[in-house]
Amino acid sequence: MNIDKEISKLIQETISQLKNKSIGKNGLIRKIYFINEKKWYEFYKPDDYGDHVPFISVGESSTVFAKKQLDLWKNRMLDGVPVPKHTKPLPVFPALIYLDDFLDGLAVMYHTFRDQQFLEEGVSICNKINKLFSFFNGSYSSVVLPYLHIPIPEGLLPVKPSLKKIWFVNSAANGLVCEKMLDFGVWSKNKKLIERARKCIDYQINLQTFKKYGIFPDMSFPADSPICHVAKFNTNPAYSLLKSSQIKGGEQHKKALIRNIDSVFDIFYSDGGIIDHYNPKKSRKGEVSFVSTNAFCRLLIEASLLLQKEKYWKIAEDIVFNIAEQAFLSKKNNFWKEQMYEDDGEGDFANLVMILDKKRNHINLLEIIFKDMVNKFYIGDGIWKDYYPKKMQQTAHSKYLGGVLKYLVIYKAYRNNEDMLSKKWLYISQDR
């Protein structure tokens, strides 16, 4: 089959699975499919909206389905924000991790289609976050006790009891929420949203861990957590700094961003990739991680374009094509070849290659990656299994199907010679 026809066919089949067969009794996209049982499980998460709905919309060039899903989630509100649906009744709390990717999905929809409804919904969610989750130190709390509106420690949730966790603030969720709040503030010309997001950003760059090491801890309050991860816990706050630095009055955030990127590279770079985590107090580092490497390289690309720092582009380029050479062009087994075991992660890596490939010099490489993706993960009828090794769980999460769909629509645009560095495709291809 012609590769372009195959891409289009896979896009249609994946969309059909998500729009039709994954739909549960309440009309929403369910979270997880068990391959051996051939069954979707009745579990729904609002943050997954941002992981699959925008890419269905891009694949169809339509916002109809996205609006229907949005309306259904609006029927599952607690204190004005969407909350999960479980098969068994469990205590449900408004939690920031249910809203960050949800807000991101609304932002991608508005940025791509310029439909006013997504702008209005995004601003509304931002206002709700500011009302429910605002903490006295300027950050956003992880969870809120309903009706009393008291921020409570994440670890004290009845569904996840752990008295050891006494902190409130999640750096990854705070970073993503701040970035999207800045977007919606700029688009709606709402200065209050911009000011509120910057208040949270200022809290994060004044943490003791950032002041001393230039990196963000995973959690904070009443004290910074000892562990610092790159993927999302450092990259999400960095994106909020990057976004703020492009708005008037964001000069100090530009300086903090440069310090953060340089510090992450100095601390976490090793053996051609990025280490997953670091304990500053004990100088103890984790192992090189494909996920962290992907996330950091994408940040480098964005920062190089907006800050006009060519060295960031060059670092990302060197890392990505070194990995590509080993993982897809080498005949020998190696670390990076073994890391290509997850469909969503391999798709995001391919997106990096397409963005960096300004002159279309790597068409053959991308065809190799495409064939590898299909051979390892696609089992037919729009289902892509999450993981390649049989020893790992045999599932297909709808958010991962959305991630593969994102890769497919981007690959189609790449092969149609669309500009992958345009604002449209950079926004669609971002991974938060």
Residue pairs with C-beta under 8 A, 6 or more apart in sequence:
1 9
3 367
3 370
3 415
4 412
4 415
6 374
7 370
7 408
7 411
7 412
7 415
8 412
10 374
10 378
10 408
11 59
11 405
11 408
11 409
11 412
12 59
13 380
13 381
13 382
14 59
14 382
14 384
14 401
14 404
14 405
14 408
15 56
15 59
15 60
15 382
15 405
16 382
17 381
17 382
17 383
17 401
18 29
18 52
18 56
18 382
18 398
18 401
18 402
18 405
19 56
19 65
21 40
21 381
21 382
22 29
22 30
22 33
22 40
22 398
22 401
23 29
23 30
24 30
24 40
24 42
24 44
25 42
26 44
26 72
26 85
27 68
27 72
28 44
28 69
28 72
28 73
28 76
28 85
29 44
29 48
29 52
29 53
29 69
29 398
30 40
30 41
30 42
30 43
30 44
30 398
31 41
31 43
31 44
31 45
31 48
31 397
31 398
31 399
32 40
32 41
32 43
32 395
32 396
32 397
32 398
33 39
33 40
33 41
33 383
33 395
33 396
33 397
33 398
34 41
34 394
34 395
35 379
35 383
35 385
35 394
35 395
35 396
36 394
41 87
42 85
42 87
43 84
43 85
43 86
43 87
44 76
44 84
44 85
45 84
45 98
46 73
46 76
46 82
46 83
46 84
46 98
46 99
46 102
47 97
47 98
47 99
47 100
47 101
47 102
48 101
48 398
48 399
48 402
49 69
49 70
49 73
49 82
49 101
49 102
49 105
50 101
50 102
50 103
50 104
50 105
50 106
50 108
51 101
51 105
51 398
51 399
51 402
51 403
52 398
52 399
52 401
52 402
52 405
53 65
53 66
53 69
53 70
53 105
53 109
53 402
54 66
54 105
54 108
54 109
54 112
54 402
54 406
54 428
55 402
55 405
55 406
55 409
55 428
56 65
56 66
56 402
56 405
57 63
57 65
57 66
57 109
57 112
57 113
58 112
58 406
58 409
58 428
59 405
59 408
59 409
63 109
63 113
63 115
63 118
66 109
66 118
67 117
70 106
70 117
70 121
73 82
73 102
74 82
76 82
76 83
76 85
77 83
78 92
78 93
78 94
78 146
79 94
79 128
79 132
79 144
79 146
79 147
79 149
80 124
80 128
80 131
80 132
81 94
81 98
81 99
81 125
81 128
81 129
81 132
82 98
82 99
82 102
83 92
83 93
83 94
83 95
83 98
84 92
84 98
86 92
90 158
90 159
91 157
91 158
91 159
93 143
93 144
93 145
93 146
93 152
93 157
94 132
94 133
94 143
94 144
94 146
95 142
95 143
95 144
96 129
96 133
96 140
96 141
96 142
96 143
96 170
96 173
96 174
96 177
97 142
97 170
97 173
99 125
99 129
99 177
100 172
100 173
100 176
100 177
100 180
100 432
101 176
101 432
102 125
103 122
103 125
103 126
103 129
103 176
103 177
103 180
103 181
103 184
104 176
104 180
104 432
106 118
106 121
106 122
106 125
106 180
107 118
107 122
107 180
107 183
107 184
108 427
108 428
109 115
109 118
110 118
110 119
110 122
110 187
111 183
111 423
111 424
111 427
112 424
112 427
112 428
119 184
119 187
119 188
122 180
122 183
122 184
122 187
123 184
123 188
123 190
123 193
126 180
126 181
126 184
126 185
126 193
127 193
129 140
129 177
129 181
130 193
130 196
132 144
132 149
133 140
133 141
133 144
133 151
134 140
134 141
134 196
135 141
135 151
135 168
135 169
135 221
137 203
137 221
138 199
138 200
138 202
138 203
139 168
139 169
139 174
139 200
139 203
139 204
139 220
139 221
140 169
140 173
140 174
140 177
140 200
141 151
141 152
141 168
141 169
142 151
142 153
142 154
142 168
142 169
142 170
142 173
143 151
143 152
143 153
143 154
143 157
144 150
144 151
144 152
145 151
145 152
151 168
152 168
153 165
153 166
153 167
153 168
154 160
154 165
154 167
154 168
154 170
154 219
155 161
155 162
155 163
155 164
155 165
155 166
155 167
156 162
156 163
156 165
165 219
166 222
167 219
167 220
167 221
167 222
167 223
167 225
168 219
168 220
168 221
169 203
169 219
169 220
169 221
170 218
170 219
171 204
171 216
171 217
171 218
171 219
171 220
171 233
171 234
171 236
171 237
172 218
172 232
172 233
172 236
172 237
173 236
174 200
174 204
174 236
174 237
174 240
175 204
175 216
175 232
175 233
175 235
175 236
175 237
175 238
175 239
175 240
176 232
176 236
176 239
176 240
176 432
177 197
177 200
178 197
178 198
178 200
178 201
178 237
178 240
178 243
178 244
179 197
179 236
179 239
179 240
179 242
179 243
179 432
181 193
181 194
181 196
181 197
182 193
182 194
182 197
182 198
182 240
182 243
182 244
182 247
183 243
184 190
184 193
185 191
185 192
185 193
185 194
185 197
186 194
186 247
194 247
197 240
197 244
198 244
198 250
198 253
200 240
201 237
201 240
201 241
201 244
201 253
204 210
204 216
204 220
204 237
205 211
205 241
205 253
205 256
207 216
207 217
207 220
207 224
208 224
209 215
209 216
209 217
209 220
209 224
209 228
209 280
210 216
210 256
210 260
212 280
213 228
213 263
213 267
213 280
214 259
214 260
214 262
214 263
214 264
215 228
215 234
215 260
215 263
215 264
215 267
215 278
215 280
216 228
216 233
216 234
216 237
216 260
217 224
217 225
217 226
217 227
217 228
217 233
218 225
218 227
218 228
218 229
218 233
219 225
226 279
226 280
226 281
226 282
227 277
227 278
227 279
228 234
228 277
228 278
228 279
228 280
229 276
229 277
229 292
230 264
230 268
230 274
230 275
230 276
230 277
230 289
230 292
230 295
230 296
231 276
231 289
231 291
231 292
231 294
231 295
231 296
232 295
232 432
234 260
234 264
235 295
235 296
235 298
235 299
236 432
237 260
238 257
238 260
238 261
238 264
238 299
238 303
239 299
239 302
239 432
241 253
241 254
241 256
241 257
241 260
242 257
242 299
242 302
242 303
242 306
242 307
244 250
244 253
245 251
245 253
245 254
245 257
245 306
245 307
246 306
254 307
257 303
257 307
258 307
261 299
261 300
261 303
261 312
264 274
264 296
265 296
265 315
267 275
267 278
267 285
268 274
268 275
268 278
268 285
268 292
268 296
269 275
270 285
270 288
271 288
272 288
272 319
272 322
272 323
273 288
273 289
273 290
273 292
273 293
273 319
273 323
273 336
274 288
274 289
274 292
274 293
274 295
274 296
274 319
275 285
275 286
275 287
275 288
275 289
275 292
276 286
276 287
276 288
276 289
276 291
276 292
277 285
277 286
278 284
278 285
278 286
279 285
288 335
290 336
290 339
290 340
290 345
290 349
291 345
293 319
293 323
294 345
294 348
294 349
294 352
294 431
295 431
297 315
297 316
297 319
297 320
297 352
298 316
298 348
298 352
298 430
298 431
300 312
300 313
300 315
300 316
301 312
301 313
301 316
301 352
301 355
301 356
302 426
302 430
303 309
303 312
304 310
304 311
304 312
304 313
304 316
305 313
305 421
305 426
313 356
316 352
316 356
317 356
320 349
320 352
320 353
320 356
321 353
321 356
321 362
323 336
323 349
324 349
324 353
324 362
324 365
324 369
326 334
326 335
326 336
326 337
327 334
327 336
327 337
327 339
327 340
328 337
328 340
328 365
328 368
328 369
328 372
329 365
329 368
330 337
339 345
340 346
340 349
340 372
340 376
340 388
341 387
341 388
341 389
341 392
342 386
342 387
342 388
342 400
343 373
343 376
343 377
343 384
343 385
343 386
343 387
343 388
343 400
343 403
343 404
344 386
344 399
344 400
344 403
344 404
346 369
346 372
346 373
346 377
347 373
347 403
347 404
347 406
347 407
347 408
348 403
348 407
348 431
349 369
350 366
350 369
350 370
350 373
350 407
350 411
351 406
351 407
351 410
351 429
351 431
353 362
353 365
353 366
353 369
354 366
354 410
354 411
354 414
354 420
354 429
355 420
355 421
355 425
355 426
355 429
357 366
357 414
357 420
358 421
360 417
366 411
366 414
370 411
373 404
373 407
376 388
377 384
377 385
377 388
377 404
378 384
379 385
382 401
383 396
383 401
384 396
384 400
384 401
384 404
385 394
385 395
385 396
386 392
386 393
386 395
386 396
386 397
386 400
387 393
387 394
387 395
406 428
406 429
409 428
410 420
410 425
410 428
410 429
413 420
413 425
414 420
418 425
419 425
420 426
420 429
